[in-house]
Amino acid sequence: MAVAGTTGSGSDIVAQTRDALRRIEAALGQAGAGSPTWSAPAYT
């Protein structure tokens, strides 16, 4: 599953990052995936 381009909202970078990660975790949950195991991004 690719979640590239997910953005977050908030007043600063910390809030935006937390919101983006929350959105990614929610999307993975809806797809039936468990909690994410974070890894380095893959650039192609």
PDB file of N, CA, C, O and CB in Angstrom:
ATOM      1  N   MET A   1       0.848  -1.162   0.000  1.00  0.00           N
ATOM      2  CA  MET A   1       0.000   0.000   0.000  1.00  0.00           C
ATOM      3  C   MET A   1       0.892   1.223   0.000  1.00  0.00           C
ATOM      4  O   MET A   1       1.841   1.300   0.780  1.00  0.00           O
ATOM      5  CB  MET A   1      -0.964  -0.001   1.208  1.00  0.00           C
ATOM      6  N   ALA A   2       0.605   2.158  -0.848  1.00  0.00           N
ATOM      7  CA  ALA A   2       1.367   3.410  -0.913  1.00  0.00           C
ATOM      8  C   ALA A   2       0.569   4.533  -0.272  1.00  0.00           C
ATOM      9  O   ALA A   2      -0.626   4.682  -0.526  1.00  0.00           O
ATOM     10  CB  ALA A   2       1.722   3.769  -2.377  1.00  0.00           C
ATOM     11  N   VAL A   3       1.225   5.305   0.546  1.00  0.00           N
ATOM     12  CA  VAL A   3       0.574   6.445   1.190  1.00  0.00           C
ATOM     13  C   VAL A   3       1.340   7.732   0.892  1.00  0.00           C
ATOM     14  O   VAL A   3       1.261   8.701   1.647  1.00  0.00           O
ATOM     15  CB  VAL A   3       0.469   6.221   2.714  1.00  0.00           C
ATOM     16  N   ALA A   4       2.073   7.731  -0.201  1.00  0.00           N
ATOM     17  CA  ALA A   4       2.857   8.908  -0.581  1.00  0.00           C
ATOM     18  C   ALA A   4       1.946  10.108  -0.787  1.00  0.00           C
ATOM     19  O   ALA A   4       0.839   9.982  -1.310  1.00  0.00           O
ATOM     20  CB  ALA A   4       3.669   8.632  -1.859  1.00  0.00           C
ATOM     21  N   GLY A   5       2.421  11.258  -0.373  1.00  0.00           N
ATOM     22  CA  GLY A   5       1.676  12.493  -0.572  1.00  0.00           C
ATOM     23  C   GLY A   5       0.675  12.807   0.523  1.00  0.00           C
ATOM     24  O   GLY A   5      -0.042  13.805   0.437  1.00  0.00           O
ATOM     25  N   THR A   6       0.613  11.969   1.554  1.00  0.00           N
ATOM     26  CA  THR A   6      -0.308  12.240   2.652  1.00  0.00           C
ATOM     27  C   THR A   6       0.142  13.504   3.375  1.00  0.00           C
ATOM     28  O   THR A   6       1.310  13.639   3.741  1.00  0.00           O
ATOM     29  CB  THR A   6      -0.379  11.034   3.634  1.00  0.00           C
ATOM     30  N   THR A   7      -0.782  14.416   3.574  1.00  0.00           N
ATOM     31  CA  THR A   7      -0.462  15.669   4.255  1.00  0.00           C
ATOM     32  C   THR A   7      -1.221  15.753   5.570  1.00  0.00           C
ATOM     33  O   THR A   7      -2.194  15.033   5.794  1.00  0.00           O
ATOM     34  CB  THR A   7      -0.797  16.880   3.361  1.00  0.00           C
ATOM     35  N   GLY A   8      -0.762  16.631   6.419  1.00  0.00           N
ATOM     36  CA  GLY A   8      -1.430  16.862   7.687  1.00  0.00           C
ATOM     37  C   GLY A   8      -1.733  18.333   7.848  1.00  0.00           C
ATOM     38  O   GLY A   8      -1.155  19.180   7.166  1.00  0.00           O
ATOM     39  N   SER A   9      -2.637  18.625   8.749  1.00  0.00           N
ATOM     40  CA  SER A   9      -2.956  20.025   9.015  1.00  0.00           C
ATOM     41  C   SER A   9      -2.536  20.361  10.436  1.00  0.00           C
ATOM     42  O   SER A   9      -2.410  19.481  11.287  1.00  0.00           O
ATOM     43  CB  SER A   9      -4.472  20.309   8.803  1.00  0.00           C
ATOM     44  N   GLY A  10      -2.328  21.612  10.671  1.00  0.00           N
ATOM     45  CA  GLY A  10      -1.929  22.067  11.989  1.00  0.00           C
ATOM     46  C   GLY A  10      -1.174  23.371  11.884  1.00  0.00           C
ATOM     47  O   GLY A  10      -0.845  23.829  10.790  1.00  0.00           O
ATOM     48  N   SER A  11      -0.905  23.960  13.024  1.00  0.00           N
ATOM     49  CA  SER A  11      -0.288  25.281  13.050  1.00  0.00           C
ATOM     50  C   SER A  11       1.229  25.253  12.932  1.00  0.00           C
ATOM     51  O   SER A  11       1.845  26.284  12.660  1.00  0.00           O
ATOM     52  CB  SER A  11      -0.666  25.980  14.307  1.00  0.00           C
ATOM     53  N   ASP A  12       1.844  24.081  13.133  1.00  0.00           N
ATOM     54  CA  ASP A  12       3.297  23.987  13.010  1.00  0.00           C
ATOM     55  C   ASP A  12       3.679  22.611  12.479  1.00  0.00           C
ATOM     56  O   ASP A  12       2.820  21.746  12.309  1.00  0.00           O
ATOM     57  CB  ASP A  12       3.985  24.256  14.372  1.00  0.00           C
ATOM     58  N   ILE A  13       4.958  22.411  12.220  1.00  0.00           N
ATOM     59  CA  ILE A  13       5.418  21.168  11.603  1.00  0.00           C
ATOM     60  C   ILE A  13       5.158  19.953  12.493  1.00  0.00           C
ATOM     61  O   ILE A  13       4.892  18.864  11.983  1.00  0.00           O
ATOM     62  CB  ILE A  13       6.902  21.264  11.287  1.00  0.00           C
ATOM     63  N   VAL A  14       5.229  20.121  13.789  1.00  0.00           N
ATOM     64  CA  VAL A  14       4.978  19.000  14.697  1.00  0.00           C
ATOM     65  C   VAL A  14       3.524  18.557  14.587  1.00  0.00           C
ATOM     66  O   VAL A  14       3.246  17.364  14.460  1.00  0.00           O
ATOM     67  CB  VAL A  14       5.316  19.388  16.158  1.00  0.00           C
ATOM     68  N   ALA A  15       2.604  19.500  14.635  1.00  0.00           N
ATOM     69  CA  ALA A  15       1.180  19.176  14.522  1.00  0.00           C
ATOM     70  C   ALA A  15       0.863  18.582  13.156  1.00  0.00           C
ATOM     71  O   ALA A  15       0.073  17.643  13.053  1.00  0.00           O
ATOM     72  CB  ALA A  15       0.323  20.427  14.763  1.00  0.00           C
ATOM     73  N   GLN A  16       1.471  19.122  12.115  1.00  0.00           N
ATOM     74  CA  GLN A  16       1.233  18.615  10.767  1.00  0.00           C
ATOM     75  C   GLN A  16       1.742  17.186  10.621  1.00  0.00           C
ATOM     76  O   GLN A  16       1.077  16.349  10.011  1.00  0.00           O
ATOM     77  CB  GLN A  16       1.902  19.520   9.733  1.00  0.00           C
ATOM     78  N   THR A  17       2.921  16.903  11.179  1.00  0.00           N
ATOM     79  CA  THR A  17       3.486  15.551  11.105  1.00  0.00           C
ATOM     80  C   THR A  17       2.625  14.566  11.869  1.00  0.00           C
ATOM     81  O   THR A  17       2.333  13.479  11.371  1.00  0.00           O
ATOM     82  CB  THR A  17       4.915  15.531  11.652  1.00  0.00           C
ATOM     83  N   ARG A  18       2.217  14.933  13.071  1.00  0.00           N
ATOM     84  CA  ARG A  18       1.362  14.040  13.863  1.00  0.00           C
ATOM     85  C   ARG A  18       0.054  13.744  13.135  1.00  0.00           C
ATOM     86  O   ARG A  18      -0.415  12.606  13.129  1.00  0.00           O
ATOM     87  CB  ARG A  18       1.067  14.660  15.240  1.00  0.00           C
ATOM     88  N   ASP A  19      -0.534  14.772  12.520  1.00  0.00           N
ATOM     89  CA  ASP A  19      -1.791  14.585  11.809  1.00  0.00           C
ATOM     90  C   ASP A  19      -1.595  13.695  10.587  1.00  0.00           C
ATOM     91  O   ASP A  19      -2.421  12.824  10.316  1.00  0.00           O
ATOM     92  CB  ASP A  19      -2.377  15.937  11.393  1.00  0.00           C
ATOM     93  N   ALA A  20      -0.512  13.906   9.849  1.00  0.00           N
ATOM     94  CA  ALA A  20      -0.243  13.069   8.673  1.00  0.00           C
ATOM     95  C   ALA A  20      -0.049  11.613   9.084  1.00  0.00           C
ATOM     96  O   ALA A  20      -0.578  10.713   8.432  1.00  0.00           O
ATOM     97  CB  ALA A  20       1.002  13.579   7.916  1.00  0.00           C
ATOM     98  N   LEU A  21       0.700  11.371  10.151  1.00  0.00           N
ATOM     99  CA  LEU A  21       0.915   9.996  10.614  1.00  0.00           C
ATOM    100  C   LEU A  21      -0.386   9.370  11.111  1.00  0.00           C
ATOM    101  O   LEU A  21      -0.614   8.176  10.915  1.00  0.00           O
ATOM    102  CB  LEU A  21       1.969   9.967  11.729  1.00  0.00           C
ATOM    103  N   ARG A  22      -1.235  10.166  11.749  1.00  0.00           N
ATOM    104  CA  ARG A  22      -2.537   9.666  12.195  1.00  0.00           C
ATOM    105  C   ARG A  22      -3.379   9.257  10.990  1.00  0.00           C
ATOM    106  O   ARG A  22      -4.043   8.221  11.013  1.00  0.00           O
ATOM    107  CB  ARG A  22      -3.279  10.736  13.036  1.00  0.00           C
ATOM    108  N   ARG A  23      -3.348  10.070   9.943  1.00  0.00           N
ATOM    109  CA  ARG A  23      -4.110   9.759   8.728  1.00  0.00           C
ATOM    110  C   ARG A  23      -3.596   8.484   8.060  1.00  0.00           C
ATOM    111  O   ARG A  23      -4.383   7.660   7.594  1.00  0.00           O
ATOM    112  CB  ARG A  23      -4.039  10.932   7.739  1.00  0.00           C
ATOM    113  N   ILE A  24      -2.281   8.327   8.017  1.00  0.00           N
ATOM    114  CA  ILE A  24      -1.693   7.124   7.423  1.00  0.00           C
ATOM    115  C   ILE A  24      -2.106   5.894   8.218  1.00  0.00           C
ATOM    116  O   ILE A  24      -2.503   4.885   7.637  1.00  0.00           O
ATOM    117  CB  ILE A  24      -0.153   7.235   7.367  1.00  0.00           C
ATOM    118  N   GLU A  25      -2.016   5.970   9.541  1.00  0.00           N
ATOM    119  CA  GLU A  25      -2.401   4.834  10.375  1.00  0.00           C
ATOM    120  C   GLU A  25      -3.877   4.495  10.182  1.00  0.00           C
ATOM    121  O   GLU A  25      -4.235   3.317  10.143  1.00  0.00           O
ATOM    122  CB  GLU A  25      -2.114   5.134  11.853  1.00  0.00           C
ATOM    123  N   ALA A  26      -4.734   5.498  10.062  1.00  0.00           N
ATOM    124  CA  ALA A  26      -6.162   5.261   9.834  1.00  0.00           C
ATOM    125  C   ALA A  26      -6.391   4.586   8.485  1.00  0.00           C
ATOM    126  O   ALA A  26      -7.205   3.668   8.381  1.00  0.00           O
ATOM    127  CB  ALA A  26      -6.948   6.583   9.904  1.00  0.00           C
ATOM    128  N   ALA A  27      -5.678   5.034   7.452  1.00  0.00           N
ATOM    129  CA  ALA A  27      -5.823   4.433   6.119  1.00  0.00           C
ATOM    130  C   ALA A  27      -5.371   2.980   6.128  1.00  0.00           C
ATOM    131  O   ALA A  27      -6.012   2.120   5.523  1.00  0.00           O
ATOM    132  CB  ALA A  27      -5.018   5.228   5.075  1.00  0.00           C
ATOM    133  N   LEU A  28      -4.278   2.711   6.809  1.00  0.00           N
ATOM    134  CA  LEU A  28      -3.801   1.330   6.902  1.00  0.00           C
ATOM    135  C   LEU A  28      -4.803   0.460   7.655  1.00  0.00           C
ATOM    136  O   LEU A  28      -5.039  -0.688   7.279  1.00  0.00           O
ATOM    137  CB  LEU A  28      -2.430   1.280   7.595  1.00  0.00           C
ATOM    138  N   GLY A  29      -5.385   1.003   8.708  1.00  0.00           N
ATOM    139  CA  GLY A  29      -6.385   0.261   9.464  1.00  0.00           C
ATOM    140  C   GLY A  29      -7.607  -0.061   8.626  1.00  0.00           C
ATOM    141  O   GLY A  29      -8.144  -1.165   8.714  1.00  0.00           O
ATOM    142  N   GLN A  30      -8.054   0.885   7.815  1.00  0.00           N
ATOM    143  CA  GLN A  30      -9.209   0.648   6.945  1.00  0.00           C
ATOM    144  C   GLN A  30      -8.902  -0.408   5.895  1.00  0.00           C
ATOM    145  O   GLN A  30      -9.802  -1.105   5.426  1.00  0.00           O
ATOM    146  CB  GLN A  30      -9.640   1.946   6.266  1.00  0.00           C
ATOM    147  N   ALA A  31      -7.628  -0.525   5.524  1.00  0.00           N
ATOM    148  CA  ALA A  31      -7.222  -1.518   4.526  1.00  0.00           C
ATOM    149  C   ALA A  31      -6.968  -2.880   5.160  1.00  0.00           C
ATOM    150  O   ALA A  31      -6.630  -3.839   4.465  1.00  0.00           O
ATOM    151  CB  ALA A  31      -5.968  -1.047   3.792  1.00  0.00           C
ATOM    152  N   GLY A  32      -7.129  -2.968   6.480  1.00  0.00           N
ATOM    153  CA  GLY A  32      -6.940  -4.232   7.171  1.00  0.00           C
ATOM    154  C   GLY A  32      -5.515  -4.490   7.612  1.00  0.00           C
ATOM    155  O   GLY A  32      -5.196  -5.587   8.069  1.00  0.00           O
ATOM    156  N   ALA A  33      -4.655  -3.495   7.483  1.00  0.00           N
ATOM    157  CA  ALA A  33      -3.271  -3.645   7.918  1.00  0.00           C
ATOM    158  C   ALA A  33      -3.174  -3.319   9.402  1.00  0.00           C
ATOM    159  O   ALA A  33      -4.001  -2.589   9.947  1.00  0.00           O
ATOM    160  CB  ALA A  33      -2.326  -2.734   7.092  1.00  0.00           C
ATOM    161  N   GLY A  34      -2.163  -3.866  10.039  1.00  0.00           N
ATOM    162  CA  GLY A  34      -1.937  -3.578  11.441  1.00  0.00           C
ATOM    163  C   GLY A  34      -1.241  -2.244  11.610  1.00  0.00           C
ATOM    164  O   GLY A  34      -1.119  -1.467  10.662  1.00  0.00           O
ATOM    165  N   SER A  35      -0.788  -1.986  12.820  1.00  0.00           N
ATOM    166  CA  SER A  35      -0.049  -0.755  13.073  1.00  0.00           C
ATOM    167  C   SER A  35       1.192  -0.734  12.196  1.00  0.00           C
ATOM    168  O   SER A  35       1.856  -1.756  12.026  1.00  0.00           O
ATOM    169  CB  SER A  35       0.333  -0.627  14.572  1.00  0.00           C
ATOM    170  N   PRO A  36       1.501   0.419  11.644  1.00  0.00           N
ATOM    171  CA  PRO A  36       2.635   0.487  10.717  1.00  0.00           C
ATOM    172  C   PRO A  36       3.974   0.283  11.407  1.00  0.00           C
ATOM    173  O   PRO A  36       4.165   0.676  12.557  1.00  0.00           O
ATOM    174  CB  PRO A  36       2.638   1.816  10.004  1.00  0.00           C
ATOM    175  N   THR A  37       4.881  -0.329  10.695  1.00  0.00           N
ATOM    176  CA  THR A  37       6.271  -0.402  11.099  1.00  0.00           C
ATOM    177  C   THR A  37       6.998   0.575  10.194  1.00  0.00           C
ATOM    178  O   THR A  37       7.113   0.348   8.989  1.00  0.00           O
ATOM    179  CB  THR A  37       6.860  -1.876  10.996  1.00  0.00           C
ATOM    180  N   TRP A  38       7.480   1.644  10.765  1.00  0.00           N
ATOM    181  CA  TRP A  38       8.051   2.719   9.961  1.00  0.00           C
ATOM    182  C   TRP A  38       9.403   2.312   9.422  1.00  0.00           C
ATOM    183  O   TRP A  38      10.190   1.661  10.109  1.00  0.00           O
ATOM    184  CB  TRP A  38       8.173   4.003  10.778  1.00  0.00           C
ATOM    185  N   SER A  39       9.663   2.696   8.197  1.00  0.00           N
ATOM    186  CA  SER A  39      10.951   2.436   7.561  1.00  0.00           C
ATOM    187  C   SER A  39      11.340   3.635   6.715  1.00  0.00           C
ATOM    188  O   SER A  39      10.550   4.559   6.520  1.00  0.00           O
ATOM    189  CB  SER A  39      10.900   1.149   6.699  1.00  0.00           C
ATOM    190  N   ALA A  40      12.553   3.607   6.224  1.00  0.00           N
ATOM    191  CA  ALA A  40      13.031   4.700   5.377  1.00  0.00           C
ATOM    192  C   ALA A  40      12.252   4.714   4.076  1.00  0.00           C
ATOM    193  O   ALA A  40      11.871   3.660   3.567  1.00  0.00           O
ATOM    194  CB  ALA A  40      14.546   4.566   5.099  1.00  0.00           C
ATOM    195  N   PRO A  41      12.013   5.892   3.538  1.00  0.00           N
ATOM    196  CA  PRO A  41      11.286   5.966   2.262  1.00  0.00           C
ATOM    197  C   PRO A  41      12.096   5.356   1.127  1.00  0.00           C
ATOM    198  O   PRO A  41      13.327   5.394   1.137  1.00  0.00           O
ATOM    199  CB  PRO A  41      10.937   7.421   1.928  1.00  0.00           C
ATOM    200  N   ALA A  42      11.411   4.807   0.173  1.00  0.00           N
ATOM    201  CA  ALA A  42      12.057   4.245  -1.015  1.00  0.00           C
ATOM    202  C   ALA A  42      11.876   5.223  -2.165  1.00  0.00           C
ATOM    203  O   ALA A  42      10.747   5.538  -2.541  1.00  0.00           O
ATOM    204  CB  ALA A  42      11.469   2.840  -1.377  1.00  0.00           C
ATOM    205  N   TYR A  43      12.948   5.691  -2.709  1.00  0.00           N
ATOM    206  CA  TYR A  43      12.894   6.617  -3.838  1.00  0.00           C
ATOM    207  C   TYR A  43      13.114   5.845  -5.125  1.00  0.00           C
ATOM    208  O   TYR A  43      14.066   5.073  -5.241  1.00  0.00           O
ATOM    209  CB  TYR A  43      13.948   7.747  -3.688  1.00  0.00           C
ATOM    210  N   THR A  44      12.236   6.053  -6.087  1.00  0.00           N
ATOM    211  CA  THR A  44      12.390   5.364  -7.367  1.00  0.00           C
ATOM    212  C   THR A  44      12.506   6.351  -8.497  1.00  0.00           C
ATOM    213  O   THR A  44      12.643   5.952  -9.653  1.00  0.00           O
ATOM    214  CB  THR A  44      11.225   4.424  -7.620  1.00  0.00           C
TER     215      THR A  44
END
